[in-house]
Amino acid sequence: MRLITFFAMGLFLVAPWVFAEQVVFGAYVVHYSAVNTTAIPETMAKKYQIMQDKHYAMLNVSVFQQVEGQADKSVVANISAKVRDSSGKEQEITLRLLKDEGVEGASYVGIFVFQDKIPLEFVLAVDPNLQGAMHPITFSQTFFSD
């Protein structure tokens, strides 16, 4: 159900090779991915006011609570995010909540600038359902501007 919600938001209907990773913290599942904004269909970018450029990418994070015997439930979260290049230069990623009317679920998205073929390390801290406990997530990804 949570992947259907993720796809229903339209943010992952950008290319067949875009997949979300996930991490579980107790009863919560955090889905995250990053994609070059040029891979997002123009109509979707306009709808969600996502700037598109060959050197812009988008971080997308969604949080769900697992409920036994029921479909996972989308929950709000406090999320901080930054990206760091191999030289140690950091860039804060400001996330904003996107929620479509009539769709169960929400995504937090933020745009950041990248340099072609430079590996980036992402550092996220997620407080699912505003419980007061930040959980760290780190991952690496390289973007291409062509």
VENPE-V83934 format. One record per backbone hydrogen bond with DSSP energy under -0.5 kcal/mol. NH is the residue of the N-H (numbers start at 0). CO is the residue of the C=O. If there is no record, write none. Layout:
# VENPE-V83934
((NH	CO) (NH	CO))
This chain:
# VENPE-V83934
((4	0) (5	1) (6	2) (7	3) (8	4) (9	6) (10	5) (12	9) (13	11) (14	11) (17	14) (18	16) (20	31) (22	29) (24	27) (27	24) (28	63) (29	22) (30	28) (30	61) (31	20) (32	59) (34	57) (36	55) (38	35) (39	36) (44	40) (45	41) (46	42) (47	43) (48	45) (49	44) (50	48) (55	52) (56	111) (57	34) (58	109) (59	32) (60	107) (61	30) (63	28) (64	72) (65	26) (65	63) (69	66) (72	64) (74	62) (77	126) (78	76) (79	124) (80	92) (81	122) (82	90) (83	120) (84	88) (85	118) (87	84) (90	82) (92	80) (93	91) (94	92) (95	108) (97	106) (102	99) (104	102) (106	97) (107	60) (108	95) (108	106) (109	58) (111	56) (113	54) (116	142) (117	114) (118	116) (119	140) (120	83) (121	119) (121	138) (122	81) (123	136) (124	79) (125	134) (126	77) (127	125) (128	75) (129	126) (130	127) (133	131) (134	125) (136	123) (138	121) (140	119) (142	117))
